[in-house]
Amino acid sequence: METTYSHARAQFATLCDLATSTLEPVVIHRRGAEDVALVSAAEWQSLEQTLHELRSPRNAARLQAALNRARKRTTKSTTVAAVRKTFGLPKST
């Protein structure tokens, strides 16, 4: 979503609720200044974690390879129950 600075000031609580409920940024256009984005704290933390994981070229390559395998579906899918059984974990409650 995009809005003006004036509208954002008038509807700030509503825009905060929107950002947290949709996890989508709200871009605020400011006249004569750089635009800013309003994002939920949870989404920001997720983005920071992703950036941290991708900083290492080796880790980024490993994650990209896993993503490519998932997209090609070259790995066999399984259920959570099957994974729990394989690793001897208790059943979910």
C-alpha positions in Angstrom: 0.0 0.0 0.0 1.1 3.6 -0.6 -0.1 6.8 0.9 0.8 10.4 1.5 2.4 11.8 4.6 -0.7 13.8 5.4 -3.0 10.7 5.1 -0.5 8.6 7.2 -0.6 11.2 10.0 -4.4 11.2 10.0 -4.7 7.4 9.8 -1.5 6.3 11.6 -3.2 3.7 13.9 -5.1 2.2 11.0 -2.0 2.0 8.9 -0.1 0.3 11.8 -2.9 -2.2 12.1 -2.8 -2.8 8.3 1.0 -3.3 8.3 0.8 -5.8 11.1 -2.2 -7.7 9.8 -1.0 -8.1 6.2 2.8 -8.1 6.8 3.0 -5.8 3.8 4.9 -2.5 4.0 3.0 0.8 3.8 5.1 3.3 1.7 4.6 6.8 2.8 5.4 9.5 0.2 6.8 12.7 1.6 6.9 15.9 -0.5 10.4 17.1 -0.9 11.9 14.2 1.1 12.7 10.5 0.6 9.8 8.1 1.0 9.7 5.8 4.0 8.1 2.4 4.7 6.1 1.4 7.7 6.5 -2.3 8.4 5.5 -4.6 11.3 8.2 -5.4 13.8 7.8 -9.1 13.1 8.3 -8.6 9.4 11.3 -6.4 10.1 12.9 -9.0 12.3 12.2 -11.6 9.6 13.9 -9.5 7.0 16.9 -8.9 9.3 17.2 -12.6 9.9 17.0 -13.4 6.2 19.7 -10.8 5.5 21.9 -12.3 8.2 21.5 -15.7 6.8 22.4 -14.5 3.3 25.5 -12.5 4.3 27.7 -15.6 4.2 28.2 -16.6 0.5 28.5 -20.2 1.5 25.3 -20.2 3.5 23.5 -18.2 0.7 24.6 -20.9 -1.8 23.3 -23.7 0.5 20.0 -21.9 0.9 19.7 -21.3 -2.8 20.4 -25.0 -3.5 17.7 -26.0 -1.0 15.2 -23.6 -2.6 16.1 -25.0 -6.1 15.5 -28.6 -4.9 12.2 -27.6 -3.3 11.1 -25.9 -6.6 12.1 -28.9 -8.6 10.5 -31.2 -6.1 13.5 -33.5 -6.2 13.1 -34.3 -2.6 10.5 -36.6 -1.2 7.8 -34.8 0.8 6.9 -36.1 4.2 4.6 -35.3 7.1 5.4 -33.9 10.5 4.2 -37.1 12.0 6.7 -39.1 9.9 9.6 -36.8 10.8 8.7 -37.2 14.5 8.6 -41.0 14.1 11.9 -41.1 12.2 13.7 -39.1 14.9 11.9 -40.6 17.9 10.2 -37.4 18.9 7.0 -37.5 20.9 3.7 -37.0 19.1 2.4 -33.5 18.9 -0.2 -32.6 21.5 
